[in-house]
Amino acid sequence: MEEFDVIVVGAGIIGSWTAYNLAKRGRSTLLLEQFPLLHTRGSSHGHSRILRKSYVDEHYAAMMPEAYKLWKHMETSSGISFMKTTGHLSISKVKYGHVAKVRRWCEKLKIPHSTLDSESLNTRFGLKFNDEYDVRNNAQTTDLNTCEVFYI
């Protein structure tokens, strides 16, 4: 019977990335997935993804600078260009405070951003909201728009 240093259960984005990095560090790693590869039952299926720097929660926002570097490294090491920077709007009713939290993390992490009122939102994007909504424009979103299967 073959033995492994580590067994990772779940071949979604987190499990795959964990197994990849363990193997890269010389650990004998087994990655298990309950469904056939390329299944449509998880959050990692389909042809596109979004990676953004604007998050409500600090722990996600704080991970993004390193995450962007790692995605860029994956793109470089695979020789496949799959990242395209696009715009991103964070929209929420003011009373919930979500966009205020996004604004706080953007400022703390020095992520370029701007605040739009409903008139600016309508003029720039053709979207109509009343002043109940808070809008954060963040140009740091990356559209991971190519679904390529490759094994490293």
N, C-alpha and C positions, 0 to 999 in steps of 0.2 A: 504494500500500500504506500502510495506517495505521500510524503509529509510536506507541509508548508509552514513557513514562519507566520504567515497571516492569511486569514480567510476573510474576504470582504463580501458581505451579503447585500446585493442590490447593485445593478449595473447602470443606474441612472447617472446624472451628471456628478453627484457627490461621490458615489461609490466608484465610478470609473476613474475620476480624478484621484481619489485616494489610492486605488490599486496601481494606477500609473506611477504615482510618486513613490509608493513603496517599492515597486519593481525597479524604478530608476535608482533607488538607493541600495539596490542589491538584495532586497528581501524577497524570498521565495513567496510569491503571492498567488492566491486562487481567487478569482472574481466569479461569484455565483449570481445568476439572474433567474427568476422563476419563469419568465416568459421567453420566447424565442427573440433573438436580437432583432432590432428594428421594429419591435411591436408598437402598438398605438395605445397602450394602456397606462402610460405614465406621463409625467410632465416633460420628459425629455424627448418626445416624439415630434415629428413634423419637420418642415423645411426652414423654419426661422426661429430665432431667439431674440431676446432683448437683454442687453446688459446696460445698466444705467448707474450713474453716480449719485443720483438723488433718491434717498430713502428716508422714510419717517424714523426708522430705528437706527440708533447710533452704531450698533455693532455691524449692521450691513453697510452703512455709509463709510465706516472706518475701514472696512475690508476692500473697498472698491479701488483705491490707488494700486494696491498689490494685485488685485484680480485683473485689472487692465494690463498690467505688466505681464502676468502669466498668460493671458489670452494672446497678447502680442507675441510672446515667446512660442506659444503653440503654433501660431500662424507662421512664424519664421522657421521653426524647426520642421514643420510639415511641408513647407513650400507651397501651401495653399492659402490664397488670399480670401478670407471669408468675413472680414470685419469692415463695416462701412459706418462712419459716424454720421448720425442724423440728429434732428432736433427732438426734444421731448417736452411735453407739457404735463405738469403735475396740477391737477384740478380737484378742489374739494370745497365743500361749504365752509365758510370762515368759522362757524360755530364748532366744527370738529377739530380745528387746529392742525390738521395734517400738513398743509402746505407751510404753515409757520415752522413746524418741526423740520421739514425739508430745507427751508430757508436757513434755519439755524445750522444744520450740518453742512450745507453748501458754503456758508460763511466760514465756519470753523475749519473746513478742509480746503478752503480757497478754490472752490469749484465755480467757474464762471456761471452766472445766472442773472435773471432779471425778474421783476414783478410786473405783471400786466393787469390793468383794470379791464372791466368788461368792454369798454369802447376799443381799447387797443387789441383785445382778443378778437373782436369782430372785424376790425380793420385788417389785421395781419393774417388771420386764419379763417375768417368767415364764420366764426362760432359765436353764438349769442347766449350770453349768460347775464344774469343780473348781479348786483353787487353783493349778493349773499355768498358768492364764490370767490375764492382766492386762487390765483393762478401763478405758477412758477414756471418760467421758461428756462430750460436747461439744455444747452447745446452739446452736452457731453454724452449723449446716448449713443450706443453702438448697436447697429442692426446686424446680428450674426445671421446673414441672409443666405448662406449657402450650406446645404446639408450634404456633406461629403463623408463617406465612410472610409476611414483609413485606420490602420493598426500600426502602432509604434512599438 
